[in-house]
Amino acid sequence: MSLAQRFWLTLGAVLLATVLALVVFDAQLTAGFRTAGPGTPSPTSGPIRGAPGLGDPYLPDAGGTGFDVQHYDVRLSATQPGQELRGSTTVTAIATQDLDAFHLDLFLPAGSVTVNGAPATFTQRRDDLAITAPATSGSPAIPSGSTFTVTIAYAGDPGDVDLPGPSAHYADGKEFLIAGEPLSASLWYPANDHPRDAATMRFALTVPRGTEAISAGRLVERGPDPDQPDADRWVWQVDAPTVTYATFLAVGDYRVEQGTADGRPFVYAVSTRLSAEDQTRALRWLRTTPAAIRKLENYLGPYPFSGTGGFVPSVAPRWGGLETAMNPVYHPNVVGNEAVLNHETAHMWLGDTITLTEWNDLFNNESLTSYAEWLTTSGSSPPRNFDRLYRGRANDDKFWAPALSDPGLDQLFVRVYDRGPTVVHALRNRMGDETFFTFLRAWAQQRGPRSLEDFRREADAATPEDLTRFFAEWLDQTDRPEPTAENGVPR
C-alpha cells in the first residue's frame, strides 16, 4: 500500500469516528441521557413515569407500576339525587422506584388531584387516571422508597359507566349495589385495581337519614353525619390488607343485625325490599357464618380478619356469591345454601388474604376454596365428589379443557369450581392426608400475592415426591389424566 493510500485511509477513519461520536452525542441529548448519579436527572431528563398497567396477561391495563398501595381512605357521599356519588379518596403508597408520574384506575370523572398535599396535573381516559406530581428541582418528585399520598376528588353516576366485561352495577328503585370480579372498585373509588396490590381500607359513607350504607370490612361507626344535616354516616374498616375487588358499596333500606360471636363483631344485613319471611330466613342463614368459620379453621388455620358478616340485597347480581372482605355478598336466590356460604367464607383466607399475582393464577383462589367447600359442607364427601367428576365426566371433552394453568379470560371462571377441586383431591391422594393438610394450612396462613407457580413449587417442596409430572398432567393438559397412582387417582 502506498503512502498516499495510507493517508487517505487514515483520514477517512478519523472522519468516520468523528461522525459516529457526534451521532452518539446527539442521541444522548435527544433521549435525555442521564450523566448524574442515581436518582438525579440531568437538566434535559424527562419525567420518570410508572407504566399504565401492571402487564397482567389477561387485564394488561389494570393497575399501574412504580408504587405499592398501603391504605385507601375513601370518603363518599350518596345524598345527591339519583345515584350520583361524590367522593374524595386518599391513597397512601410507597414508591418502588423514582417517580414523577404514575397511574390509578377510576371510571368516575376526577375533579382535582393533589400529591403530598400539593396540586398535581392529571389526564383521564376512561378508567386510566394519569397523574403527574408537582415538579421538584434536581430530584424526582417521589423518590424510591418514600411514602406519599395522593388525594382525588371525583363525582359521577356509576350507572352511566359502560364497564368492559360483565356489569358490576345493579340498581332497583332506591337500592343499588356495586360489586363484582375482576373489575368493580374503580366504579366508586380510585385504586390500583389489581389483586397483586392488597391494602388496608376505610370507607366513610354518607347517605340520606334513615338509609343504610353497607360495605366490606368491620362496621366501626354509624350515626348522624356531623358535617351534613339530615344525613347518616357509616364507617367500615378493613384492617388487614385485601384486594380491591373484595370491596363493595350498597345503598338502600336494609335490616341490620349486629353483635359478637366467638369474640368477633359481626354485621348481617338484608334488603327490606325482600318479603318479611325472606328477610328472616336470610338472617337465620347468615347467623351460621361463625360455625362455618370454626369448621374452616380446622383446615385453614386461624381466621385472618377482625370481624365477619354477610349481606343479601334485593337486586340480583350475575353470580351467587362474592368474597367481599369480612362481609360476603350473596344473591337472594342462594339463601339457605350451606355450600355457597362455606365457599365465600373460605375466600377470607384464599383470595382475600393470600392473593393473586396475576389473574391466570385463579386456580389458587377458586379451586382451593371449592375444595374447602367440599371438606366442610354437610353431606359432602370429597372422595365421592372426585369419583363423580373424574369418572362421570371421563368422555366430556369440554370438562377437560381449557388448561387450568392458562384458561384465557373468557373461560377464567368456568372450570375452577369443578375440575379445580378435582385436581386438589388428586393432590391430596398423591401427597397423603397428613402431608397435604399440613401444606394446605401453611399455604392458607400466608399473606400477599402468590402465583400458581408458587403453589406448585411449595407443594412439591412439602413432600419427597416429585410432583412436576403430576401438575403438568392436571394443570397444563386439556385431556383427562390417566388413572394412575402417580396422578393421584385411586383404583
C-alpha positions as CSV (number, residue, x, y, z in Angstrom):
1,M,0.0,0.0,0.0
2,S,1.4,3.4,-1.0
3,L,1.9,6.3,1.4
4,A,-0.9,8.2,-0.3
5,Q,-3.3,5.3,0.2
6,R,-2.4,5.1,3.9
7,F,-3.0,8.9,4.2
8,W,-6.5,8.7,2.7
9,L,-7.5,5.6,4.6
10,T,-6.3,7.2,7.9
11,L,-8.2,10.4,7.1
12,G,-11.3,8.5,6.3
13,A,-11.2,6.6,9.5
14,V,-10.8,9.8,11.5
15,L,-13.7,11.4,9.8
16,L,-15.9,8.3,10.3
17,A,-15.0,8.2,14.0
18,T,-15.9,11.9,14.3
19,V,-19.2,11.5,12.7
20,L,-20.1,8.5,14.9
21,A,-19.1,10.3,18.0
22,L,-21.4,13.3,17.0
23,V,-24.3,10.9,16.3
24,V,-23.9,9.2,19.7
25,F,-23.7,12.6,21.5
26,D,-26.8,13.9,19.7
27,A,-28.7,10.7,20.6
28,Q,-27.8,11.2,24.3
29,L,-29.1,14.7,24.2
30,T,-32.3,13.8,22.4
31,A,-33.1,10.9,24.8
32,G,-32.4,13.0,27.9
33,F,-29.3,10.9,28.7
34,R,-28.5,10.8,32.5
35,T,-25.0,11.9,33.3
36,A,-25.5,12.4,37.0
37,G,-25.7,9.9,39.8
38,P,-28.6,7.6,40.5
39,G,-31.9,9.4,41.1
40,T,-30.5,12.7,39.9
41,P,-31.8,13.7,36.4
42,S,-29.7,15.8,34.1
43,P,-31.3,19.1,33.1
44,T,-32.7,17.6,29.9
45,S,-34.3,14.5,31.6
46,G,-38.0,13.8,31.1
47,P,-40.3,12.8,33.8
48,I,-39.9,9.3,35.3
49,R,-43.1,7.5,34.7
50,G,-44.7,4.4,36.1
51,A,-46.4,2.2,33.5
52,P,-50.1,2.4,32.8
53,G,-51.0,-1.1,33.8
54,L,-49.2,-3.9,35.6
55,G,-49.0,-6.0,32.5
56,D,-51.3,-8.8,33.6
57,P,-51.7,-11.3,30.7
58,Y,-55.5,-11.1,30.9
59,L,-56.0,-7.5,32.0
60,P,-52.8,-5.7,31.0
61,D,-54.1,-2.2,31.6
62,A,-55.3,-2.8,35.2
63,G,-53.3,-1.0,37.9
64,G,-50.1,0.8,37.5
65,T,-46.4,0.3,38.3
66,G,-43.9,2.1,40.4
67,F,-45.7,2.1,43.8
68,D,-47.3,-0.2,46.4
69,V,-50.5,1.0,47.9
70,Q,-50.7,0.7,51.7
71,H,-54.1,2.2,52.5
72,Y,-57.2,3.7,50.9
73,D,-59.2,6.3,52.9
74,V,-62.5,6.6,51.0
75,R,-65.0,9.4,51.8
76,L,-68.1,9.2,49.7
77,S,-71.5,10.9,49.7
78,A,-74.6,9.3,48.1
79,T,-77.0,12.0,49.2
80,Q,-77.4,13.5,45.7
81,P,-80.5,12.9,43.5
82,G,-80.4,9.6,41.7
83,Q,-77.3,7.5,42.1
84,E,-74.6,10.2,41.7
85,L,-71.7,9.7,44.0
86,R,-69.3,12.4,45.2
87,G,-66.1,11.4,46.9
88,S,-62.6,12.1,47.9
89,T,-60.1,9.3,48.3
90,T,-56.6,9.5,49.8
91,V,-54.3,6.7,48.7
92,T,-51.2,6.2,50.8
93,A,-48.4,4.3,48.9
94,I,-44.7,3.5,48.9
95,A,-42.8,4.3,45.8
96,T,-40.9,1.2,44.4
97,Q,-39.0,3.4,42.0
98,D,-38.3,7.1,41.5
99,L,-41.5,8.6,40.2
100,D,-42.7,11.9,38.6
101,A,-45.9,10.4,37.1
102,F,-48.0,7.3,37.8
103,H,-51.4,5.8,37.1
104,L,-54.5,4.8,39.0
105,D,-57.8,3.3,37.9
106,L,-61.1,5.3,38.2
107,F,-64.1,5.4,35.9
108,L,-65.9,8.3,37.6
109,P,-64.7,11.8,36.4
110,A,-61.9,13.2,38.6
111,G,-62.2,16.9,39.5
112,S,-58.9,17.6,41.3
113,V,-55.7,15.7,42.4
114,T,-53.1,16.5,45.0
115,V,-49.8,14.7,45.7
116,N,-48.5,15.1,49.2
117,G,-50.9,18.0,49.6
118,A,-49.8,20.0,46.6
119,P,-51.9,20.3,43.4
120,A,-51.0,17.9,40.7
121,T,-51.8,17.7,37.0
122,F,-53.8,14.8,35.6
123,T,-55.4,13.4,32.5
124,Q,-58.2,10.8,32.4
125,R,-59.2,8.5,29.6
126,R,-61.9,6.0,30.7
127,D,-60.5,4.4,33.8
128,D,-56.9,5.4,33.3
129,L,-56.1,8.3,35.6
130,A,-52.6,9.6,34.7
131,I,-51.2,11.8,37.5
132,T,-48.1,14.0,37.3
133,A,-46.7,15.0,40.7
134,P,-45.6,18.6,41.3
135,A,-42.0,19.1,39.9
136,T,-39.1,19.1,42.3
137,S,-35.9,20.8,41.1
138,G,-33.0,18.4,40.8
139,S,-34.6,15.2,42.0
140,P,-37.6,13.0,41.3
141,A,-40.9,14.3,42.7
142,I,-41.4,11.0,44.6
143,P,-38.1,9.3,45.5
144,S,-37.9,5.5,45.5
145,G,-38.7,4.1,49.0
146,S,-40.6,7.1,50.1
147,T,-44.2,7.1,51.4
148,F,-46.5,9.5,49.6
149,T,-50.2,10.4,49.5
150,V,-52.4,11.2,46.5
151,T,-55.9,12.6,47.1
152,I,-58.5,12.6,44.3
153,A,-61.9,14.4,44.3
154,Y,-64.4,12.9,41.9
155,A,-68.1,12.7,41.1
156,G,-70.4,10.8,38.8
157,D,-73.1,8.1,38.4
158,P,-71.6,4.6,38.2
159,G,-74.7,3.5,36.3
160,D,-73.6,5.7,33.4
161,V,-70.3,3.8,33.0
162,D,-70.0,1.2,30.2
163,L,-67.8,-1.2,32.1
164,P,-65.7,-3.5,29.9
165,G,-66.8,-7.1,30.6
166,P,-69.5,-8.1,33.0
167,S,-71.6,-5.5,34.8
168,A,-70.8,-4.6,38.4
169,H,-73.6,-2.1,39.0
170,Y,-77.0,-3.3,40.0
171,A,-80.0,-1.0,40.8
172,D,-83.6,-1.2,41.6
173,G,-85.5,1.8,42.8
174,K,-83.6,3.4,45.7
175,E,-81.4,0.4,46.2
176,F,-78.1,-0.1,44.3
177,L,-75.1,-2.4,44.6
178,I,-71.6,-2.0,43.2
179,A,-69.8,-5.4,43.4
180,G,-68.0,-7.7,41.0
181,E,-64.9,-9.5,39.9
182,P,-62.5,-8.8,38.3
183,L,-63.5,-5.1,38.0
184,S,-65.8,-3.1,40.3
185,A,-63.8,-1.0,42.8
186,S,-62.8,1.7,40.2
187,L,-66.5,2.4,39.7
188,W,-66.7,4.1,43.1
189,Y,-63.1,4.9,44.2
190,P,-59.7,5.3,42.6
191,A,-57.5,2.3,43.1
192,N,-54.5,0.3,41.9
193,D,-57.2,-2.1,40.7
194,H,-55.3,-5.4,40.6
195,P,-55.1,-8.2,43.2
196,R,-51.3,-8.0,43.3
197,D,-51.6,-4.8,45.3
198,A,-53.5,-5.5,48.5
199,A,-54.0,-2.7,51.1
200,T,-56.0,-1.8,54.2
201,M,-59.1,0.4,53.7
202,R,-61.5,2.7,55.4
203,F,-64.9,3.6,53.9
204,A,-66.8,6.6,55.3
205,L,-70.1,6.6,53.5
206,T,-72.7,9.4,53.9
207,V,-76.3,8.6,52.9
208,P,-79.7,10.2,53.5
209,R,-81.1,10.0,57.1
210,G,-82.6,6.6,57.6
211,T,-80.8,4.9,54.7
212,E,-78.2,2.3,55.2
213,A,-74.7,2.1,53.6
214,I,-73.2,-1.4,53.6
215,S,-69.6,-2.2,52.6
216,A,-66.7,-4.5,53.1
217,G,-64.9,-4.7,56.5
218,R,-66.0,-4.2,60.1
219,L,-68.5,-1.6,61.0
220,V,-66.8,0.9,63.3
221,E,-69.2,3.8,63.3
222,R,-72.8,4.6,62.4
223,G,-75.0,7.6,63.2
224,P,-75.7,11.2,62.1
225,D,-73.1,12.8,59.9
226,P,-71.6,15.7,61.8
227,D,-70.9,17.6,58.5
228,Q,-74.2,17.1,56.7
229,P,-77.7,17.7,58.2
230,D,-80.3,15.1,57.5
231,A,-77.7,12.6,56.6
232,D,-76.1,9.5,58.3
233,R,-72.6,8.3,58.1
234,W,-71.5,4.6,58.1
235,V,-67.8,3.9,58.5
236,W,-66.4,0.5,57.6
237,Q,-62.8,-0.6,58.1
238,V,-60.7,-3.4,56.5
239,D,-57.8,-3.7,58.9
240,A,-55.9,-6.5,57.2
241,P,-54.6,-5.9,53.6
242,T,-57.0,-7.2,51.0
243,V,-57.7,-6.9,47.3
244,T,-59.8,-4.1,45.7
245,Y,-62.3,-6.5,44.0
246,A,-63.1,-7.8,47.5
247,T,-64.9,-4.5,48.3
248,F,-68.4,-3.3,47.6
249,L,-70.9,-0.5,48.1
250,A,-74.6,-1.0,48.8
251,V,-77.0,1.8,49.5
252,G,-80.7,1.3,50.3
253,D,-83.1,0.3,53.1
254,Y,-81.6,-2.7,54.9
255,R,-82.4,-4.7,58.0
256,V,-79.2,-4.7,60.0
257,E,-78.3,-7.1,62.8
258,Q,-75.1,-6.5,64.9
259,G,-73.5,-8.5,67.7
260,T,-70.5,-10.6,68.7
261,A,-69.9,-14.3,68.0
262,D,-66.8,-16.2,69.0
263,G,-65.2,-13.0,70.1
264,R,-65.6,-11.3,66.8
265,P,-68.0,-8.5,65.9
266,F,-70.5,-9.3,63.1
267,V,-72.9,-7.3,60.9
268,Y,-75.6,-9.1,58.9
269,A,-77.8,-7.0,56.6
270,V,-80.6,-7.9,54.3
271,S,-82.8,-5.8,52.0
272,T,-86.2,-4.7,53.3
273,R,-87.4,-5.0,49.7
274,L,-87.4,-8.8,50.3
275,S,-90.5,-10.2,52.0
276,A,-90.6,-10.3,55.8
277,E,-90.3,-14.1,55.6
278,D,-87.3,-14.0,53.2
279,Q,-85.6,-11.4,55.5
280,T,-86.0,-13.6,58.5
281,R,-84.8,-16.7,56.5
282,A,-81.8,-14.8,55.2
283,L,-80.7,-13.6,58.7
284,R,-81.1,-17.1,60.1
285,W,-78.8,-18.4,57.4
286,L,-76.2,-15.6,57.8
287,R,-76.1,-16.5,61.5
288,T,-74.4,-19.8,60.6
289,T,-71.3,-17.9,59.5
290,P,-69.4,-18.3,62.8
291,A,-70.0,-22.1,62.7
292,A,-68.6,-22.1,59.1
293,I,-65.5,-20.2,60.3
294,R,-64.9,-22.8,63.0
295,K,-65.1,-25.7,60.6
296,L,-62.8,-23.9,58.1
297,E,-60.3,-23.1,60.8
298,N,-59.7,-26.8,61.3
299,Y,-58.2,-26.9,57.8
300,L,-57.0,-23.4,57.0
301,G,-55.8,-22.2,60.4
302,P,-56.9,-19.0,62.3
303,Y,-59.4,-16.7,60.7
304,P,-57.4,-13.8,59.2
305,F,-59.8,-10.8,59.8
306,S,-61.1,-9.0,62.9
307,G,-64.8,-9.2,62.0
308,T,-67.3,-11.1,60.0
309,G,-70.8,-10.7,58.4
310,G,-72.9,-11.2,55.3
311,F,-75.2,-9.2,53.1
312,V,-78.2,-10.1,51.0
313,P,-79.5,-7.4,48.6
314,S,-82.8,-7.5,46.7
315,V,-81.1,-6.8,43.4
316,A,-79.9,-9.9,41.6
317,P,-76.2,-10.0,40.6
318,R,-75.0,-12.3,37.9
319,W,-73.2,-14.5,40.5
320,G,-74.3,-16.5,43.5
321,G,-71.8,-15.1,46.0
322,L,-68.8,-12.7,46.1
323,E,-66.0,-12.9,48.6
324,T,-66.0,-9.3,49.8
325,A,-63.8,-8.9,52.8
326,M,-65.4,-9.9,56.1
327,N,-68.8,-9.3,54.6
328,P,-69.6,-11.6,51.6
329,V,-72.4,-10.6,49.3
330,Y,-75.0,-13.2,48.4
331,H,-77.6,-13.4,45.6
332,P,-81.0,-13.7,47.3
333,N,-81.6,-17.0,45.5
334,V,-78.8,-18.8,47.3
335,V,-80.1,-18.1,50.8
336,G,-80.0,-21.4,52.7
337,N,-77.3,-22.9,50.6
338,E,-74.6,-24.1,53.0
339,A,-72.1,-24.8,50.3
340,V,-72.2,-21.3,48.9
341,L,-71.8,-19.8,52.4
342,N,-68.8,-22.1,53.2
343,H,-67.3,-21.3,49.8
344,E,-67.4,-17.5,50.2
345,T,-66.3,-17.7,53.8
346,A,-63.2,-19.8,52.8
347,H,-62.3,-17.0,50.5
348,M,-61.5,-14.8,53.5
349,W,-58.3,-16.9,53.6
350,L,-57.9,-18.0,50.0
351,G,-58.2,-14.9,47.8
352,D,-58.8,-12.1,50.2
353,T,-55.6,-12.6,52.3
354,I,-53.4,-14.8,50.2
355,T,-54.0,-13.1,46.9
356,L,-53.3,-13.5,43.2
357,T,-50.1,-12.4,41.4
358,E,-51.9,-12.5,38.1
359,W,-55.5,-13.4,37.0
360,N,-54.3,-16.6,35.4
361,D,-53.4,-17.8,38.9
362,L,-57.1,-18.0,39.7
363,F,-56.8,-21.8,40.4
364,N,-55.2,-20.7,43.8
365,N,-58.4,-18.9,44.8
366,E,-61.3,-20.8,43.4
367,S,-60.1,-24.4,43.2
368,L,-58.7,-24.4,46.8
369,T,-61.8,-22.6,48.1
370,S,-64.1,-25.1,46.3
371,Y,-62.2,-27.9,47.9
372,A,-62.6,-26.3,51.3
373,E,-66.3,-26.2,50.5
374,W,-66.1,-30.0,49.8
375,L,-64.5,-30.5,53.1
376,T,-66.9,-28.6,55.3
377,T,-70.4,-28.9,53.7
378,S,-72.8,-31.3,55.4
379,G,-73.3,-34.5,53.4
380,S,-70.3,-33.7,51.1
381,S,-67.7,-36.4,50.5
382,P,-64.5,-35.3,48.7
383,P,-63.7,-38.9,47.5
384,R,-67.3,-39.3,46.2
385,N,-67.2,-35.9,44.5
386,F,-63.8,-36.7,42.9
387,D,-65.1,-40.0,41.6
388,R,-68.3,-38.4,40.3
389,L,-66.3,-35.9,38.3
390,Y,-63.2,-37.8,37.3
391,R,-65.1,-40.9,36.1
392,G,-68.5,-39.4,35.4
393,R,-67.1,-36.8,33.1
394,A,-64.4,-39.0,31.6
395,N,-65.6,-38.6,28.0
396,D,-66.7,-34.9,28.3
397,D,-64.1,-33.1,26.3
398,K,-65.5,-29.7,27.4
399,F,-64.9,-30.6,31.0
400,W,-61.2,-31.3,30.5
401,A,-60.5,-28.1,28.6
402,P,-59.1,-25.4,28.8
403,A,-55.8,-25.8,30.7
404,L,-56.3,-24.7,34.3
405,S,-52.9,-23.0,34.2
406,D,-53.9,-20.7,31.4
407,P,-57.7,-20.9,30.7
408,G,-57.9,-17.5,29.0
409,L,-60.0,-14.5,30.2
410,D,-63.3,-15.7,28.6
411,Q,-63.1,-19.1,30.4
412,L,-61.4,-17.9,33.6
413,F,-64.3,-18.7,35.9
414,V,-65.6,-21.8,34.1
415,R,-63.7,-25.0,35.3
416,V,-62.1,-23.8,38.5
417,Y,-65.2,-24.8,40.5
418,D,-65.5,-28.4,39.5
419,R,-62.3,-29.6,37.7
420,G,-60.3,-27.4,40.1
421,P,-61.2,-29.2,43.3
422,T,-60.9,-32.5,41.5
423,V,-57.2,-31.6,41.0
424,V,-56.8,-30.7,44.6
425,H,-58.3,-34.0,45.7
426,A,-55.9,-35.8,43.4
427,L,-53.1,-33.8,45.0
428,R,-54.3,-35.0,48.4
429,N,-54.2,-38.6,47.2
430,R,-50.7,-38.2,45.9
431,M,-49.3,-36.4,49.0
432,G,-51.2,-38.3,51.7
433,D,-53.5,-36.8,54.2
434,E,-51.0,-35.7,56.8
435,T,-48.7,-34.0,54.4
436,F,-51.5,-32.5,52.3
437,F,-53.4,-30.9,55.2
438,T,-50.2,-29.6,56.8
439,F,-49.3,-28.0,53.4
440,L,-52.9,-26.6,52.9
441,R,-52.9,-24.9,56.3
442,A,-49.4,-23.4,55.8
443,W,-50.4,-22.1,52.4
444,A,-53.7,-20.5,53.7
445,Q,-51.8,-18.7,56.5
446,Q,-49.7,-16.7,54.1
447,R,-50.4,-13.1,53.2
448,G,-49.9,-11.2,49.9
449,P,-49.7,-12.3,46.3
450,R,-48.8,-15.8,45.3
451,S,-48.7,-17.3,41.8
452,L,-49.8,-20.7,40.6
453,E,-46.1,-21.4,40.1
454,D,-45.6,-20.6,43.8
455,F,-48.3,-23.1,44.7
456,R,-46.8,-25.8,42.5
457,R,-43.3,-25.2,43.9
458,E,-44.4,-25.1,47.6
459,A,-46.5,-28.2,47.2
460,D,-43.6,-30.0,45.6
461,A,-41.3,-28.9,48.5
462,A,-43.7,-30.2,51.1
463,T,-43.3,-33.8,50.0
464,P,-40.4,-36.0,49.0
465,E,-42.5,-36.9,45.9
466,D,-41.6,-35.2,42.6
467,L,-44.9,-33.5,41.6
468,T,-43.6,-32.0,38.3
469,R,-45.3,-34.5,36.1
470,F,-48.4,-34.6,38.3
471,F,-49.0,-30.9,37.9
472,A,-48.2,-30.9,34.2
473,E,-50.9,-33.6,33.7
474,W,-53.6,-31.9,35.8
475,L,-53.0,-28.2,35.2
476,D,-51.3,-27.9,31.8
477,Q,-53.1,-30.5,29.7
478,T,-56.5,-30.4,28.1
479,D,-57.3,-34.1,28.4
480,R,-58.2,-36.5,31.3
481,P,-55.1,-37.6,33.2
482,E,-54.5,-41.4,33.2
483,P,-55.9,-43.3,36.2
484,T,-52.6,-43.9,37.8
485,A,-51.2,-43.6,41.4
486,E,-48.7,-41.1,40.1
487,N,-51.7,-38.9,39.0
488,G,-53.4,-39.3,42.4
489,V,-56.2,-41.5,41.1
490,P,-57.2,-44.4,43.4
491,R,-58.1,-47.7,41.9
